[in-house]
């Protein structure tokens, strides 16, 4: 995969601050279980087994965890040409809620 374009120094600095804030928040956040059904979208090119991810999410809900896979990795699934598969998956998953509005 080609690398993303370089960031200008001011933007890079802001992103670094956001990244540090996210890491600090994640270090202390302890989510409790929710009563929602979940759709876990898994990238096909992943460093960890899908079963491990599913188990982590199942521990956070009393609802059902459905899974779906899309081509790419954590970053490339948001770029062309792979983002179309993700968009179609999300449109299908959200269609019942949109029809009920």
N, C-alpha and C positions, 0 to 999 in steps of 0.2 A: 504494500500500500504506500502511495506517496505520502510524504510528511505534510502536515498542514502548513499553510504559509506562516512566515515568522510574524511575531507580534511587535508592534512598535513599543519602545521602552515604557511610555506612560501607561499604556494598556496592560503591559506585562506586569507592571508593579501593582496595578489595581487587582488583577487576577490573582497575584500572589497573596495579597491581603485577604481576598475572598476565600482562597484555598486554606489559608491559616485559620480563618474564622470558622470555616466549615469543619476542619479537623478538630478544633477545640470544642465545638458544639457536639460533634459526634462522639468525642471521648467521654462526655458526661451524660449523654442522652440515654435513657433506659425506657424504651417504649413498653407500654402495657398492651395486653391483647385487646383487639377490637372485635366487633360482631359483624364483620363485613366479608362478603365473598370477594376474592381477589383474582385478578388475571396477572400472572407472572410472565412477562415477556423475556425470553432467554435468547441471548445471542448464540448462534451456532458455533462460532469460534470463541470458545471461552476457556479460561485457565483452570476453572474448578468444575467438578462434576455437577450436573444439574440437580441431582438428588440432594446434594448438600444445600443448595440454594432453596429448593422447595421445602426442605425440613425447617430451615430458618424462618421462612414465611409462615409455614403451618403453625409454628409456635406462637405467632403473633396474631392469630385470628381464630375465632370459634366458627367462622364460616368456611366455605369451600375455597381451595386454592386450585385454580385451573392454570395450566401452562400452555404456552405456545412458543415456538422457535422461529426466529427470523435470521436471514443470512447476515453475516458480518460479525464484527466484534463490538465491544462496548462503545467504541467511537465511530466505526465505519457504518454502523446500522443507521446512523442519522444523516448519512450523505448519499447522494446519487451514486450508483443506481439502486442502492439497497433501501433507501428511505421509503420508496414506494411500497415495498412489502410491509414495512412497519405501519405506514399510513393505512393500508388496506386492512390490516389486522385490527388496528384501533377503531377504524370506521365500523367494521363488523361487530366488534365488541360493544361499541357505544350505540349502535342502531336501536336496540330495544328501548334504551333510555330516551333517545331522541323522539321515537314514535310515541312515547307516553307523555311527552311534554304538552 
